[in-house]
Each structure stands twice: as C-alpha cells, then as structure tokens.
Amino acid sequence: MQHYNNEVIYQIYPLTFNYASGSTTDPYPSGAYGNLKGITARVDYIKSLGVDTIWITPFYSSGGRGFGYDITDYCSIDPKYGNIDDFKELCEVFHGKGIKVIIDQVYNHCSIKHEWFKKSVERVAPYDKYFVWADPVMKNDKLSPPNNWKSIWDCLGESAWTFHPTREQYYLHSFDWSMPNLNLNNREVQDAILDVSKFWLDLGVDGFRLDAVTHYACDERLRDNPLYADGSQQRLYDIDSPNGAVFIERLKKLCDSYDIPKTLLAEYSYDKSPEGFAKAKKVFENSRCNAFFTGALNEHLGKFKQNIADELKVSPYGEKINWAFSNHDLERAASRIFGDRVSVQKTKMLMSLLLTLPGSVCIYQGEELGLPNPESIDKCKNKKNDPLDVWTVCNKPWDAGRAGFAMSDSREDSSRKLALHPAPIHYRYAVSRQRDAESMLNFTRQMIKDRKHSIFNEYGNVWFLDYHGDEVYPYVRTNQDGSIKILCIYNFSSYGAEVWYEGRRYYLEPESWLHQKV
C-alpha cells in the first residue's frame, strides 16, 4: 500500500450507509439503521472505487445527543451497529481486499451519561479529576463562569461552561453542554484513554481519525482569552495546549509500537489570522499526527483558491494536509457549492480538482455518485421504521448529507427501509444507473486510478495563475522539486474562459477542464 499521507480515504457514516442481516445481537432486523455488517457487505463496491482506506465515524455506545460523538462507553459497540465479532470480521474482510480501516476516536469529550462523568459529579476518586471543573466567580454581583471561553456550538448558549448543581461547580465543554471535556491535563486521564486506544488497535484497526484535537487539554490556570480590537477572542488558552501535544506524542508512541505502525488523521481547526497561521504551522511541524483534516474546502467555490494557498503555507508541499469537500457535518458538496446550477460535469470537475491536490483526500459516501441534497429532508424520514425515533427532531443542514444512498433504484433496494433513506432524487443517481463509462461513478474510479500513476499522487506545489473571477481555477501543479509541471484549468462557469500561461493562450468552453504537462 502507498504512503498514508497520499491516500484516498472513503468516509462512511454507518447509521445510513447500509444495513445487512446476520449479526447475532441485531436488535433491529427491520433494517432501520445501517450497521457494521452492512459496511462489510459492500466491500467489493468500495474496492471497485480504488480507495486505500475507509474511515468509519463513531459506532460506540452513546448518549443520544451527538450522533455517536457523545460516547458513554469507549470500548462498547452500540447494539444497533452490531458487536465486537462483527467489527473483527469487518477488519479481516477489508484487510483481505487490501483496504485499511481507520475509526473515529473522540478523546476531547464524552457524554454526561458516561460513568466517568457521573462519578466525577459525585467527587469519586480518581474520577473527580477526570473533567475540567472550576468554581464560579463573582462578576457584576452575580456568580458567573470562571472565564470568557466560548463553545463551538451549544444549544444553551455561547459559554464553554455549564454549572452543575450537584457538584456546585462549572464544567468545561468545547461543544454542547451534554459533552463535557475530559481533563487531558491529567496524566491518569491520558492513561485511561491510551488503554482505550490499545483496545481498538489490538482488534486490528490501522489507525484513528482523531476528533477535535484542537481542544485537547487547556490552560491549567484557566486564563481569559485576550480580545482583538473587533471584540473577538485571541484563542491563546482554550486550544492548542502543550499538554494536548504531550498526549498526542504518547498516543503516537503507542501506534508506532506495532509491527506495522498505526496512523493518526487529526481533525484540526485554526484561526485565519497571522497568529493563527503561525500557531498552525508550528503544530503541523511538531505534531506526530500523520495528517490533518482541516476543513479547508468546506466553503463556497470563490474561497477555494485562497484556502488552498493558505493550507500550503501551513504545510508546504501538502505533506500533512487531508483535503475534502464534504463530510457528515455538511450539506452535499454538489448542492452546497453549485446550488441549482449543479450538473454532472461540474461534479466531475470538482472530484478531479480534489484528486489533483498534494496530500491525502477524503471522499464522503455518495460523493462518488455526485449526490445532491434531497428535495426535502422530510421525504427521507421513514417514521414507520425508526424504533429509536432518531430523526424526528433533526432538521439540521447536515441532515442532507446523512441521508442514505442507493445501490439500486429497485423497489427492493435495502436503502428504502432505512430510518433516513435516500430521497426520491437520489435513486436517479443509484449505483445501478451509473454503469455507463461516462457516469460520475466511473469517472471517479478512473480519476482515482489515474492519480496513483501521476504526480497528483506526490507532494508538491499548487501555483494559482492570475485570473479575475471565482468560477475559473487555473493553476500549475508541480511535484516536490518542481521538475514536473501540469497546468490544470477548471472552468466551472457558463461562459468561455481564456487563460494565459508563459505566453500561450488556453481557451476553455463552459464547464470544461484541462490537464496538460508544461
């Protein structure tokens, strides 16, 4: 297999990927929820794509508020997904096809329903120090959180702190109040998490996608973040803690202790400010993580040029960058980027652009089919086959990306039984309807194959050419020493585009692209 940092990774959201019967502990044989058996059943399809690795989002026991990211037991599989034997089988089958398996690990936080947190609330040692607790402070004649840190998202407000009446202290949560931060400043907590890591590594996984590493540990003095002139926070103390880096170092040492070293793909975010770039560059240079999933291509088309250039400032030649247009927390890339102007040609161009970038890439399930958003998310909800009532309260933008996708447009296709099944429009994009050589699916397969035999599979540079307009992307892709150059031009617009490079004129018709060695 090729080096991890250049791999094509296929992200699987197991809840809606596929259901298959056969698990000895299957509580929902009606096929309401995707499961591990369902992933294993599609190994040949995934193999046909040519990807190197699958990344499976959380399938552990969880608290029901974070779609798997609010874990209640790190070493237990939620029954709806299967059991340990099902997981072992999955690893064996994919390894037999030459495909690596990485799984999400959520070490920044867990669920308020986790036994560790329940015991911490009651001050039971050693769990009393497993989370970040702090006394209230008096501000403006009222009891307030200990500092000004903000959560990334929380249904109760902006503060990263919530008061617990039993313990009579605030606890820290970088995200929702239902997901308290583990105290990774505490060596005992690090040890407990390393035991979790070893459990899964020993079962055969090839590495981890680490959720929210930016938030690992924090300033032990809990100092306020200073403010910029516009009132926003300069995030000096709540993220990128040295103790977080120490933990990652210990985790990578464990990963490297195996005969075939395990790999770490870290989710990492940073401020697009001079201070943020400097901090991110230092993290990338010093961290033992193999690659970073930064969300660089999560915005609209007009921002891609700047975001790609910014990422390559942080990680020259793309050695540690992982690129992706979409994931389970976003709307479908085809609709998010192109809206009503989406076309098969544009989704092909988008996939081609992604696969020219230096570093590793992630393709989210269904992206290889060019799936758009559903016409209406309500049309995807199967209320008659949702025994856990998972989708009733959900109407978030990301639901559009979580709806299932179809292998067939047949009335018997198993996807139709899912609690969140494909929308009617999605069956037009079913795998069975993309056998034609010109289909989006076969284009993706061919592009992945071609990438592996070109400089697109190497580290290198991306030099954007001067061009006014957000829908035309002209750049030169080089290998690392610059000895090979390929001119890449993508014209996503509805008008012809004229690009000049080294005195030569290149004209592209609307919705067309060019790759040419120069």
N, C-alpha and C positions, 0 to 999 in steps of 0.2 A: 504493500500500500504506500501511497505517496505521503509526503510530509504533512502533518496535521494542519500547519498554517496555510496550506494552499487547497485544502479540501473543499468539496461541495457537500454541504450538510443539509439534510432534509428534516425540517421540523415537523413533529407530529403532536397534535393536540388530541390526546387519546379519548376524551369524552365524546367526540363526534367523528373520529377518524373511521372506525369500522367496528362492528360487533361480530363475533363468531362464537358459536356454542362450543362446549367441551370442557369448560372449567369445572372442576369438582366442587367448587364453592360458589357457583354462579347464583346470585340472589335474584337476578332479573333476566330470566331466559326469554323474555318478550323482545329483547334486542333494543331496549330503550337507550342504552348507553354504550358507547364504544368501550372496548376492553383490550387487555394485553393479547388475548387470543386473536382478536381482530387485527391487531398490528402484525402478528406472526403470519396470519393468513394472507397478508398482502406482500410478503417478502419478495415474490417474483416480480410483482409490479414495481416495487421500489428498486429492485435490482435492475430492471429494464431502463430506469432513468439514468443509470450510470453514476449515481451519487456514491460517496465514500463512507458516509456516516449518517446515522439517524440520531436526532435529538428528541427525546420524549419529555414533554412537560409533566408536572407532578401527577403521580397516581397513588400517593400515600393517603393514609387516614387524615382527614382534615376537618376543620370546624364549620364548613359550610358557608363561609363569607368571602373567601378569597379564591374560589375555584381551584383548590389544591395548594395554593401558596400559603394557606393558614394551617400549618401542619399540627396534628395532635399526637402523632407517633411517627418518628423518623424512620423506623425500621418495620413498619407495618403497611401493607398494601390495602387500600380501600376495597372492600369486597366487590363493589360494582366493577372494578377493573380486573379482579382475579386474585391470585395468590402467589406465593414465592415460587412454587413449581412452574406456574405459568410464565413468570419472569425469567427463570432459568432457561426454560425452553426457548423463549424469545431470543435470549442472548446466543444460545447454541445455534439456532436456525440462522440468524443473521450473520454470525461469525462464519458459519458454513458457506455462506454466499460471499464472503469477503467484505462484509459491511460492518463497520464499527458501531457501537452503541454507547451514546452518552446520555445521561439523565440529569434533570434539574435537581439541584440541591439548594435549599433555602436556609441559609445559615445566619442571615441577619435577624430574622424574626421567626416566631412560631404563632400558634393560636392561643388566645386566652383560655381555651379549653385544654391545653396541654397540661399534663400532670406537673411538669416543672413549674409552670406559672401558678397553678393552684397552690402548690406548696410554698412558692415564693411569697404569695399573698399572705399566707399564714406564718411566714418567717421561719419555716422549717429548714434547718441547715442540711446540706450546703446550698439548697435551692434559694435561700433568702438573698443570695448574691448572684443568682443566675440572670437577673434582669437589671436594668438601669433604673434605680429608684432615687427619688430626691424629695426632700421636704419642701412644702410650699414656702414662698417668700411673700413678704408684705409689700404690695405696690398700690399706691393710690388708696390706701386704707382698706385694702381687701387682699385676701390670700390669692396668690397667683402662681403660675408655673415657675420653675427655677430659672428659666432663661427664655430667650426670644426665638429659639429654633422652631422651624416650621416643618410640618409633614408634607410629603409629596402629594398625597391625597388622603382625605379623611372625611367621612360623611358627617362628622360632628363639628368640623371647623378647621382652622389653619394650624393650630398649635400642634407640635410634636409630642405634647404631654397630655395625659389624662389622669385625673385624680381617682384613686381607688379608696373608697370609704372604709374598707376593712383594714387595710394597712395604714391608712391615713397618710399616704404619700402619693406623689405623681410617678407614673412610669413612662418611659420613653417609647415612642413608636414612630419610625420614619414614615410609615404608611398608615393605614386605617387603625383606629383605636383597638380593634379586635386582634391586632397582630403586634404584640409587644416585642421590642428589640431584645435579643439576647445580649448579655453583657460580655462581649468578646474581649474586653479588657481583662477579664478574669481567666486565669490560666486553667482553672478547673472546668470552665465552660468550653474553652478550646479543646481540652482533653476529651470531654463528652462528645463534642462534635466530630473530633477525629475518630472516635470509636464508631460513630455513625458512618463516616466516610469509609472506614475499613470494612464495615459490614457489606456495603454495596460493591466495593472494589473486589472483595473476595468472591462475590457472586458472579463476577465476570464482566462488569461494565468497563468500558475503555476510557472513561473519564467523566467529568462533570461540566455541565453548564451552571455556573455559579450565579445565583440571583442577587442583584443589588449589592455588589461588592463595594461600591462607593460608600455604603453606610456601615461597613464592618467597623465595630468599636467606635469610640468617640473620645473627645477631650474629657479626661477624668475630673477636671476642675469645673466642667460644665459652664464654661465662659460664654457670654453673649457673643454672637457673631457681630462684627462691626458692620456698619452700613455704608453703602455707596451714597453719592450725592442725590441719586434719584430715590433713595429710601429702600432699595433692595439690599439684601444681605450678601456680604462677602463671606462665603462659607468656609471659614477657617477652622471651625471647631466641631462641627457636627458630621463632617465627612472626611474621607481620606486620612484616617487616623493611623499613626505609626503602629499601633497595636493591631490594627487590621492587616497591615502588611506583614507583621510578625506571624499572624495566624496563617496567612496565605503561604508564607515560607514553610511553615510546619506542614501544611497540607500538601504542598508540592514535594516535600521530602518524603512523605508517605507515598505519594503517587510514584515517585522515582524508585521506590524500594522494590517494585515488582519487576519481574524479568523483562516484560515489555512495559516501559514507563507509561503511566496514565496521563491524560491531558486535561487541561483546565481552560475552558472558554468562559470568560468572565463578562457579565453584564456590567457596563461601566458608563456613567454619565458625568459630564463636566460642563462648567460654565464657559460660554464662548466669549471670554474676556481675556485680556493679556495675562492676568493672574491665573485664570482657569486653564489657558493653554500651557503655561509654564508648569503648573501642577500636574496636568495630564501627561505632559511629555516626561516628567520625572517619574510618574507612576509607571508608564509604559516601559521606560528604560530599566527600572529597578525591579519591577514585579516579576515573579516566577510564573505568572499565568502565561499560557501559550498564545492566547489571542483574546481580543476584547470585542464584545458585541456592544456597540456604542449608540446605535440608532441613528447613524449619520444620514441615512436615506429615508427617514420617516416623514419628511416634509413634502412640499409640493415641488413640481419639476423645476421651477425657477430657482430653487435653493440648492439643487444638487451640485452645481459647479463649485460653489463656494464651500459647501460641506465636504465634498471630496477633497478639495485642496486643503481644507483645514485638517482633515484626518491625516493627510500625508505629511503635514507639518509636524504632527504629534508622533507619527510612526513612519519615518521616511522609508520608501520602497514598499510599504504595506505589510511589513513582517508580522505585525501583531494585530492587524485590522481584520474584523469579520464584518462583511457587508451584507445588508438585507434591505429589501423594500417593504417587507411586511412581517407580521407575526401575529400571535393570538390576541394581542392587545390593540390591534389596529383594524380599521376597515380594510377591505380588499384593495390591494395596490392599484389594480386596474381602474376601479371606480374612484378611489381616493385621489389619484393623480390625474386622471383624464375626465372624470365625471361622465356626462352624457356623450362626450366625444370619443369614447373608448372604441377601439377596433382591434381585431386580431393582429393586424400589422403592428399596431402600437405596442401591444403586449409582447409580441416577439422582439421588438426593438428594445423594450425595457429589460427583458431577460438577457438579451445579447449584451447590453450595456453592463448589467450586473456581472456577467461572466467574463468581462474583459478587465475587471479591476484587480489590482495586485493584493493578494492575501486570500483568506478563506471567505466563502459566501454561504449564506443560509437561504434556502428556498422553503417557503411555508406551504404546507399541504394544500393542494388545489391551485397553487400559483402556476404550476407547470401546465395547467389546463387553461389558464387565462381567466379564471373565475372573476366575475364582477360581484358587487354587492347584491344581495337578494332584493327583489322589488319591494318587499316588506318583510321585516323580521318576523312579524306575526304569522306570516304564511309558512314559516319554518318550524313553528312550535306545534308539537304533537301532544296536545293536552290530554289525549286519551291514553298515551303511553309515556307518562312522565311520573312514575310512582313516587319519586322524591320531590316532585314539584320544583325541579331545579330552575326552570326557565321562566316561571310565571312573573317574577318580579324584575326580570332583566330586560332592560331596553337601553342598553349602553351602545355607543358607536361600535365597540369592538365585537358585539354580538354578530355583526355582519361577516366578520372573518372567522367566526367559530362554528357557523352552520356547516353541516356535513357536506361531503361531496360524493358524487355517484360514480361507480364503476360502469353502470349501465343505465339506460333510460327505460329499462323494462319495469313493468308494474311490480315485478317480483324482486327488484333490487333491494338488498337488505337495508340500504340507507333510508328507505321510506319509513322504516319502523323507529328510527332514532327520535328521541325526545326533541332534539333540534336537528331536523333533517334538512336536506338541500331544498332551496326554493325552486319553484317551477322553472325559472330561467336556467337554473344550474344543470338541469337534466339535458339541456341543449349542448352542454359542454362535457357530458359524461365521457369517460374513457372509451366506451364502445363506439362513440360517434367521432372519435379522433384517430381513426385508422389511416386516414389519408396522409400521404407523405408531406403535404403542405400544412398539416394541422399544427396548432400550438404545441400539443404534446410531443409530436415527433420533431418539431423544431427544437424544443428544449432538450430532448435526448441527443440530437445531433450536435447542438451547441456545447453541451457538457462534454461530449466525446471529442469535439474539435479543440476545446480548451485544453484538454490534457496533453495535446500534442503541439502546443504553440507557446509563445512567450506569455500568453494570458495566464498560464499556469505558473509563472515565475514572479518573483518580486520585481518591482520596477517602478517607474515614474509615470504619472499622468500629467501631461503638459497641455493645458487648455489654450486654444487659439483665440485671438480677439474676435468676438462676434457679438453684435448687438441683437439681443432677443433671447427670451427664456426657453424657446422650444427647439433651438438648434444647438446641438452639442458636438463641436469639433475639438478633438484632442489627439495628441500623439502619445501612444502607449509604448514605453520602452522596457527593455529588460534592465537588470540592475546596473550594469556597466555602460548602458546606453549604446551598445554596439548594434542592436537591432531596434528598429522603429517601425511601428504600424500606425498609419493615420486612420483614425476612427471618426466618422461623422454620422450623427443621428439627426435626421430632420423629422421631428415629431409634429411639425406644423402642417397647415393645409395649403401652404404656398411653397413655391420652389425656393431653394436656398443656394447661394453662391458663396463658396469658401475658398480663400486663397492660402496656399502654403508653399513657401520657398519659391515664389514666383509663378506657381502653377495654379490654374483655376479648376475648381471642382464644383460641378453643379449637381444638386440632388433634387429629384422630384419630391412632391409632398409625401410624407410618411414613407421615407426610404432611408437606407443607411449604406455605409461603405466601410470596408476594411481593406487597406492597401499598404503593402510594405513600401517604405520610402527610404 
